[in-house]
Amino acid sequence: MANGIAIKLRYIGEAAPNFAEAVGFFEQAWGLKKIEQDTDIAFFAAESNPEQYIFRLRRDQEKRLDVIGFGVNTAAEVDALAAELAGAGVRFASEPGALKTPGGGYGFRVFDPDGRVVEVSSDVEERQARPLEYRESLPVGLSHIVLSTPNVAETCDFYKSKIGFQQSDMIGADMQFLKCDDEHHRLAVFKGARQTLNHVAFEMRDSDEYMRATGRVMKYGAVLRWGPGKHLVGDNTFSYFFDPNGNVSELTSDMEKLKGRAPVTIRPEDNGEIWGTARRVSEDAIPEAFLMPEVGQWVAPPI
């Protein structure tokens, strides 16, 4: 890992033209807890998770991936990683300093090779979480993020050599899974014609609550685009939906824990859905044109 510093996935921030409807969707259908909102930005936590927030929405005329947030343990680690990145010539969006988002903290932002904004922070105040009740089918955290890029090798090298991710499995040469803890992956990168945020996955406690949450989102009126099913790579369940702004969000559970297993490469033709319950993903299920176009590359969000 970079400088031997252990990192964790903290949150993702998106910009949304359809702001009010999206806020209602993630609060009412998805089951996130809105902890703070003003006219232009909303922050969401998971009820049982002490992380200050795991998702944020910002009002904007164009949808975009605003920021991917990672955490480290101490301010000294923030400074050490910032110094390493500066020495490697990585472009900064903001220098190390006090954060002005909920929970405060200390951190900095840099751009990845595709011009996405990456934040690294420490000392963010934890929130008062509560245990979930029996069969209370609410997300317990952010599971993983999947990115598309024409430059898979360069993008993966950045997150491994500069941020601290480790190689997990691969599907051919064009999709790589990266981990920063025992979960099979917290980040995945696959080859696409353009930079996009492919999807964001939220973790459920188990497969029963995953199915209950899938039903709740369908009852809300969202169309189930792919699922319910179970991935071969990662061994996790999946249900994919579009949110009101056309971005793909996934409900998932039961991801494989990687402890001491070497990475393997799966042939694309051998990759599949284990249960046989989900039809093969196709253009009519998740049209590539609907995936979030990454406008604003190399431009930092206002917040």
C-alpha positions as CSV (number, residue, x, y, z in Angstrom):
1,M,0.0,0.0,0.0
2,A,1.0,3.6,-0.5
3,N,3.3,4.5,2.4
4,G,1.9,1.4,4.2
5,I,-1.3,3.5,5.0
6,A,-4.5,1.5,5.2
7,I,-7.5,3.3,3.6
8,K,-11.3,2.7,3.6
9,L,-14.1,3.7,1.3
10,R,-16.1,6.5,3.1
11,Y,-18.6,8.0,0.6
12,I,-19.5,9.0,-2.9
13,G,-20.9,12.4,-4.0
14,E,-23.0,12.9,-7.1
15,A,-24.5,16.0,-8.7
16,A,-28.1,15.8,-9.7
17,P,-30.3,18.0,-11.9
18,N,-33.4,16.3,-10.5
19,F,-32.3,17.1,-7.0
20,A,-35.6,17.1,-5.0
21,E,-36.9,13.8,-6.5
22,A,-33.5,12.1,-6.0
23,V,-33.4,13.2,-2.4
24,G,-36.8,11.6,-1.9
25,F,-35.8,8.4,-3.7
26,F,-32.7,7.8,-1.6
27,E,-34.5,8.6,1.7
28,Q,-37.8,6.9,1.1
29,A,-37.1,4.0,-1.3
30,W,-33.5,3.3,-0.8
31,G,-33.7,3.6,3.0
32,L,-30.8,6.0,3.7
33,K,-31.0,8.5,6.6
34,K,-30.8,12.2,5.6
35,I,-28.6,13.8,8.2
36,E,-28.4,17.3,6.7
37,Q,-29.8,19.2,3.8
38,D,-30.0,22.8,2.5
39,T,-31.3,24.0,-0.9
40,D,-28.4,22.7,-2.9
41,I,-26.9,19.7,-1.1
42,A,-28.0,16.7,1.0
43,F,-26.0,14.2,3.0
44,F,-27.1,10.6,3.8
45,A,-26.0,8.1,6.4
46,A,-26.8,4.5,7.0
47,E,-28.8,4.1,10.2
48,S,-26.5,1.5,11.8
49,N,-23.2,2.8,10.5
50,P,-21.2,5.4,12.6
51,E,-19.7,6.9,9.4
52,Q,-20.9,10.5,9.3
53,Y,-22.3,10.1,5.8
54,I,-21.9,7.5,3.0
55,F,-23.6,9.4,0.1
56,R,-24.2,13.0,-0.9
57,L,-26.3,14.7,-3.5
58,R,-25.6,18.2,-4.9
59,R,-28.0,20.2,-7.0
60,D,-26.5,21.0,-10.4
61,Q,-27.7,21.5,-14.0
62,E,-25.7,18.5,-15.1
63,K,-25.3,15.1,-13.4
64,R,-21.7,14.2,-12.6
65,L,-19.6,12.2,-10.2
66,D,-18.5,14.9,-7.8
67,V,-16.1,13.1,-5.5
68,I,-15.1,9.7,-4.2
69,G,-14.2,9.9,-0.5
70,F,-11.6,7.6,1.2
71,G,-10.6,7.6,4.9
72,V,-7.3,7.0,6.8
73,N,-6.7,6.8,10.5
74,T,-4.8,10.0,11.4
75,A,-4.0,13.5,10.2
76,A,-0.4,12.4,10.0
77,E,-1.3,9.7,7.5
78,V,-3.2,12.3,5.5
79,D,-0.1,14.5,5.4
80,A,2.1,11.6,4.5
81,L,-0.1,10.5,1.6
82,A,-0.4,14.0,0.4
83,A,3.3,14.4,0.3
84,E,3.8,11.2,-1.5
85,L,1.2,12.2,-4.2
86,A,2.7,15.6,-4.6
87,G,6.1,14.0,-5.1
88,A,4.7,11.8,-7.8
89,G,3.3,14.8,-9.6
90,V,-0.4,14.1,-8.9
91,R,-2.6,17.1,-9.5
92,F,-4.3,18.5,-6.4
93,A,-7.9,19.9,-6.2
94,S,-7.3,21.1,-2.7
95,E,-4.4,21.0,-0.3
96,P,-4.6,19.3,3.2
97,G,-6.7,21.3,5.5
98,A,-9.9,21.4,7.6
99,L,-13.0,19.9,6.0
100,K,-16.2,22.0,5.9
101,T,-18.6,19.1,5.4
102,P,-20.7,17.4,8.2
103,G,-18.4,15.9,10.8
104,G,-15.5,18.1,9.9
105,G,-12.1,16.4,9.7
106,Y,-8.9,16.9,7.9
107,G,-8.2,16.1,4.3
108,F,-7.2,16.9,0.7
109,R,-8.5,16.2,-2.8
110,V,-6.6,15.1,-5.9
111,F,-7.6,14.2,-9.5
112,D,-7.3,10.6,-10.7
113,P,-5.9,9.9,-14.3
114,D,-9.4,10.4,-15.7
115,G,-10.0,13.8,-14.0
116,R,-12.2,12.5,-11.2
117,V,-11.9,14.1,-7.8
118,V,-10.7,11.8,-5.0
119,E,-10.7,12.9,-1.3
120,V,-8.6,11.4,1.5
121,S,-9.6,12.4,5.0
122,S,-9.2,11.6,8.7
123,D,-10.7,12.6,12.0
124,V,-14.3,13.0,10.7
125,E,-16.6,12.9,13.7
126,E,-18.6,9.7,13.9
127,R,-22.4,9.9,14.2
128,Q,-24.7,8.2,16.7
129,A,-25.7,5.0,15.0
130,R,-28.4,2.6,16.1
131,P,-28.7,-1.2,15.7
132,L,-31.2,-2.3,13.1
133,E,-34.2,-4.2,14.2
134,Y,-35.1,-7.7,13.0
135,R,-35.9,-7.7,9.3
136,E,-35.3,-3.9,9.1
137,S,-34.1,-3.9,5.5
138,L,-32.0,-0.8,5.4
139,P,-28.5,-0.3,3.9
140,V,-25.7,-0.8,6.4
141,G,-23.0,0.9,4.4
142,L,-21.4,1.7,1.0
143,S,-20.2,-1.6,-0.5
144,H,-18.4,-0.6,-3.7
145,I,-18.1,1.7,-6.7
146,V,-17.5,0.7,-10.3
147,L,-15.9,3.0,-12.8
148,S,-15.6,2.8,-16.6
149,T,-12.6,4.2,-18.5
150,P,-10.7,3.7,-21.8
151,N,-7.5,3.5,-19.7
152,V,-8.0,0.6,-17.4
153,A,-4.3,-0.1,-16.7
154,E,-3.5,3.6,-15.9
155,T,-6.5,4.1,-13.7
156,C,-6.0,0.9,-11.7
157,D,-2.3,1.7,-11.3
158,F,-3.2,5.0,-9.8
159,Y,-5.6,3.5,-7.2
160,K,-3.1,0.7,-6.4
161,S,0.2,2.5,-6.3
162,K,-1.0,6.0,-5.2
163,I,-4.1,5.4,-3.0
164,G,-3.3,2.0,-1.5
165,F,-5.7,-0.5,-3.1
166,Q,-4.7,-4.1,-3.8
167,Q,-5.4,-6.4,-6.7
168,S,-8.4,-8.7,-6.3
169,D,-9.7,-10.8,-9.2
170,M,-10.0,-9.9,-12.9
171,I,-12.3,-10.7,-15.8
172,G,-10.1,-10.9,-18.8
173,A,-7.9,-7.9,-19.2
174,D,-10.7,-5.4,-19.3
175,M,-12.2,-5.5,-15.8
176,Q,-10.2,-5.4,-12.6
177,F,-11.5,-5.6,-9.0
178,L,-9.6,-3.8,-6.3
179,K,-9.8,-4.2,-2.5
180,C,-8.6,-2.2,0.5
181,D,-9.9,-4.5,3.3
182,D,-11.2,-8.1,3.5
183,E,-14.1,-7.4,1.1
184,H,-13.6,-8.9,-2.3
185,H,-13.7,-5.4,-3.9
186,R,-14.4,-1.8,-2.9
187,L,-13.6,-0.5,-6.3
188,A,-13.8,-2.0,-9.8
189,V,-12.7,-0.6,-13.1
190,F,-13.6,-1.8,-16.5
191,K,-12.9,-0.8,-20.1
192,G,-15.4,1.5,-21.7
193,A,-15.5,3.9,-24.6
194,R,-15.6,6.9,-22.2
195,Q,-15.3,7.7,-18.5
196,T,-18.5,6.9,-16.6
197,L,-19.6,6.1,-13.2
198,N,-21.0,2.7,-13.9
199,H,-22.8,2.1,-10.6
200,V,-22.7,2.6,-6.8
201,A,-23.5,-0.4,-4.6
202,F,-25.0,-0.3,-1.1
203,E,-24.6,-3.2,1.3
204,M,-27.4,-5.0,3.1
205,R,-27.0,-7.2,6.2
206,D,-28.0,-10.5,4.5
207,S,-29.8,-11.9,1.4
208,D,-33.2,-11.8,3.1
209,E,-33.0,-8.1,3.8
210,Y,-31.5,-7.6,0.3
211,M,-34.6,-9.1,-1.2
212,R,-36.9,-7.1,1.1
213,A,-35.1,-3.9,0.1
214,T,-35.4,-4.9,-3.6
215,G,-39.1,-5.3,-3.2
216,R,-39.4,-1.9,-1.4
217,V,-37.6,-0.1,-4.2
218,M,-39.8,-1.8,-6.8
219,K,-43.0,-0.9,-4.8
220,Y,-41.7,2.7,-4.8
221,G,-42.0,2.6,-8.6
222,A,-38.4,2.1,-9.7
223,V,-37.8,-0.5,-12.5
224,L,-35.6,-3.4,-11.6
225,R,-33.1,-3.3,-14.4
226,W,-31.0,-6.5,-13.6
227,G,-31.5,-9.0,-10.8
228,P,-32.2,-10.4,-8.4
229,G,-29.1,-12.5,-8.9
230,K,-25.7,-13.4,-7.6
231,H,-22.4,-12.6,-9.2
232,L,-19.7,-15.2,-9.9
233,V,-16.9,-12.8,-9.2
234,G,-17.3,-11.5,-5.7
235,D,-20.1,-14.0,-4.9
236,N,-22.4,-11.1,-3.9
237,T,-26.1,-10.7,-4.6
238,F,-27.3,-7.8,-6.9
239,S,-30.3,-5.8,-7.9
240,Y,-29.7,-2.8,-10.2
241,F,-32.0,0.2,-10.4
242,F,-31.9,3.7,-12.0
243,D,-32.3,6.6,-9.6
244,P,-34.4,9.6,-10.7
245,N,-31.4,11.1,-12.5
246,G,-30.6,8.0,-14.5
247,N,-27.6,6.8,-12.4
248,V,-27.3,3.1,-11.6
249,S,-27.5,2.1,-7.9
250,E,-27.1,-1.5,-6.7
251,L,-28.4,-3.3,-3.6
252,T,-26.0,-6.1,-2.6
253,S,-25.1,-8.5,0.2
254,D,-22.9,-11.4,1.2
255,M,-19.8,-10.4,-0.7
256,E,-16.9,-12.9,-0.5
257,K,-14.2,-12.2,2.1
258,L,-10.7,-12.4,0.7
259,K,-8.1,-13.7,3.2
260,G,-5.0,-15.2,1.8
261,R,-6.4,-16.1,-1.6
262,A,-4.3,-15.1,-4.6
263,P,-6.1,-13.1,-7.4
264,V,-7.5,-15.1,-10.3
265,T,-8.4,-14.1,-13.8
266,I,-11.8,-15.3,-15.1
267,R,-12.4,-15.6,-18.8
268,P,-15.2,-13.3,-19.9
269,E,-17.1,-16.2,-21.4
270,D,-16.9,-18.0,-18.1
271,N,-18.2,-15.1,-16.0
272,G,-21.9,-15.4,-15.2
273,E,-24.7,-15.1,-12.7
274,I,-24.7,-18.0,-10.2
275,W,-28.4,-18.5,-9.4
276,G,-29.8,-18.2,-12.9
277,T,-32.5,-15.9,-11.7
278,A,-31.4,-12.7,-13.5
279,R,-31.7,-12.4,-17.3
280,R,-28.4,-11.5,-19.0
281,V,-27.7,-7.8,-18.8
282,S,-28.3,-6.1,-22.1
283,E,-28.6,-2.6,-23.6
284,D,-32.3,-2.5,-22.9
285,A,-31.6,-3.2,-19.2
286,I,-28.9,-0.6,-18.6
287,P,-28.3,1.4,-21.8
288,E,-24.7,2.7,-21.9
289,A,-26.0,6.1,-23.1
290,F,-27.9,6.4,-19.7
291,L,-24.8,5.9,-17.6
292,M,-23.6,9.0,-15.9
293,P,-21.5,11.0,-18.4
294,E,-18.5,12.3,-16.5
295,V,-18.7,15.9,-17.4
296,G,-16.5,18.4,-15.5
297,Q,-13.3,16.3,-15.6
298,W,-10.4,18.1,-14.0
299,V,-12.9,20.6,-12.4
300,A,-13.4,20.4,-8.6
301,P,-17.0,20.6,-7.3
302,P,-17.8,23.7,-5.4
303,I,-18.3,21.7,-2.1
